[in-house]
Amino acid sequence: WTLQTGDDGETYHFPAGFVLMSDGEVRVHTSPGATSSSAGDIVWPTAQAIGAETEKVSLVDADGNAVSSFEYEAITS
């Protein structure tokens, strides 16, 4: 399983042995210097933080099928 961004094609591969139950959730921290202190969170060191611009992220299975997608709106100040 992977997470993939639509525009620039960055891909995050879930680590071997990672299990997410059907009703579970995981928080994914993104950016070049991303860190997390919460157990069970995932760090994806992307070129820039997801959400810095409008972007779609898809959860993709081993066969390349997008199982779920979410579009983030650009963060504005």
C-alpha positions as CSV (number, residue, x, y, z in Angstrom):
1,W,0.0,0.0,0.0
2,T,1.1,3.5,-0.8
3,L,0.1,7.1,-0.5
4,Q,0.5,9.1,-3.7
5,T,0.2,12.8,-4.5
6,G,-1.5,13.6,-7.7
7,D,0.5,16.5,-9.1
8,D,4.1,15.7,-8.4
9,G,3.8,12.0,-8.0
10,E,5.5,11.7,-4.6
11,T,4.9,8.3,-3.1
12,Y,5.0,7.0,0.5
13,H,5.4,3.3,1.0
14,F,3.9,2.0,4.2
15,P,6.5,0.1,6.3
16,A,6.6,-3.7,6.3
17,G,4.4,-5.0,9.0
18,F,2.2,-1.8,9.2
19,V,-1.4,-2.8,10.0
20,L,-4.4,-0.4,9.9
21,M,-7.7,-1.9,11.0
22,S,-10.7,-1.2,8.8
23,D,-12.1,1.3,11.4
24,G,-8.7,2.7,12.3
25,E,-6.9,5.8,11.5
26,V,-3.3,7.1,11.2
27,R,-2.0,10.6,11.1
28,V,0.6,11.3,8.4
29,H,3.0,14.2,9.0
30,T,4.5,15.7,5.8
31,S,7.2,18.2,4.9
32,P,11.0,18.1,4.4
33,G,11.6,18.2,8.2
34,A,8.5,16.4,9.4
35,T,8.7,14.8,12.8
36,S,6.2,13.1,15.2
37,S,6.2,12.3,18.8
38,S,2.9,10.4,18.8
39,A,3.1,6.6,18.7
40,G,1.5,5.2,15.6
41,D,1.9,8.4,13.6
42,I,3.7,8.2,10.3
43,V,6.4,10.7,9.0
44,W,6.5,11.2,5.2
45,P,9.4,13.6,4.4
46,T,7.9,15.2,1.3
47,A,9.5,18.1,-0.7
48,Q,6.9,20.4,0.8
49,A,4.1,20.0,3.2
50,I,0.9,18.4,1.8
51,G,-1.7,21.1,1.8
52,A,0.8,23.9,0.9
53,E,-1.1,24.0,-2.4
54,T,-4.3,22.3,-3.5
55,E,-3.4,18.7,-3.9
56,K,-5.0,15.3,-4.1
57,V,-3.6,12.4,-2.1
58,S,-4.6,8.8,-2.8
59,L,-4.4,5.6,-0.9
60,V,-3.3,3.0,-3.5
61,D,-3.3,-0.8,-3.2
62,A,-0.7,-3.3,-4.4
63,D,-2.4,-3.5,-7.8
64,G,-2.2,0.2,-8.4
65,N,-5.9,0.9,-7.6
66,A,-6.8,4.1,-5.8
67,V,-8.9,2.9,-2.9
68,S,-9.5,6.2,-1.3
69,S,-8.6,9.8,-2.2
70,F,-8.7,13.2,-0.4
71,E,-8.2,16.6,-1.9
72,Y,-6.5,19.2,0.3
73,E,-7.2,22.9,-0.3
74,A,-4.3,25.2,-0.4
75,I,-3.4,26.7,3.0
76,T,-3.9,30.5,2.9
77,S,-2.9,33.0,5.5
